[in-house]
Amino acid sequence: MTGKELLYVEDALGHEKFMKECSKKTSAQIKDVNLSNYIAELEKVHGDLYSKFLNLL
């Protein structure tokens, strides 16, 4: 893996970690059950993407 590719993967890891954390916090704050469940699903999606990027290393 080139240095540039490594920087891309590290950047993507940071973005996915941030999105997962934001989704988790938002899901806990939203009163609408359907919307909260949807945001919780997004948290899982971003967690899965984080894992996939991590496996590239």
C-alpha positions as CSV (number, residue, x, y, z in Angstrom):
1,M,0.0,0.0,0.0
2,T,1.4,3.4,-1.0
3,G,1.7,6.2,1.5
4,K,-1.0,8.1,-0.3
5,E,-3.4,5.1,-0.1
6,L,-2.6,4.7,3.6
7,L,-3.4,8.4,4.2
8,Y,-6.7,7.9,2.4
9,V,-7.6,4.8,4.6
10,E,-6.6,6.7,7.8
11,D,-8.8,9.6,6.8
12,A,-11.7,7.3,6.0
13,L,-11.3,5.6,9.4
14,G,-11.5,9.0,11.1
15,H,-14.6,10.0,9.2
16,E,-16.4,6.7,9.9
17,K,-15.5,6.8,13.6
18,F,-16.9,10.4,13.8
19,M,-20.1,9.4,12.0
20,K,-20.6,6.4,14.2
21,E,-20.2,8.5,17.4
22,C,-22.5,11.3,16.0
23,S,-25.1,8.7,15.1
24,K,-25.0,7.1,18.5
25,K,-25.4,10.5,20.3
26,T,-28.1,11.6,18.0
27,S,-30.1,8.3,18.3
28,A,-30.1,8.7,22.1
29,Q,-31.4,12.2,21.9
30,I,-34.2,11.9,19.4
31,K,-37.7,11.3,20.8
32,D,-39.3,10.0,17.6
33,V,-38.9,6.2,17.8
34,N,-38.8,5.6,14.0
35,L,-36.2,8.3,13.4
36,S,-34.2,7.1,16.4
37,N,-34.2,3.5,15.0
38,Y,-33.1,4.8,11.6
39,I,-30.2,6.7,13.1
40,A,-29.3,3.6,15.1
41,E,-29.2,1.7,11.9
42,L,-26.8,4.3,10.5
43,E,-24.6,3.8,13.5
44,K,-24.3,0.2,12.6
45,V,-23.6,1.0,8.9
46,H,-20.8,3.3,9.9
47,G,-19.4,0.8,12.4
48,D,-19.3,-1.8,9.6
49,L,-17.6,0.6,7.2
50,Y,-15.1,1.4,9.9
51,S,-14.3,-2.3,10.3
52,K,-13.9,-2.8,6.6
53,F,-11.5,0.1,6.3
54,L,-9.6,-1.2,9.3
55,N,-9.2,-4.6,7.7
56,L,-7.5,-2.9,4.8
57,L,-4.5,-2.2,7.1
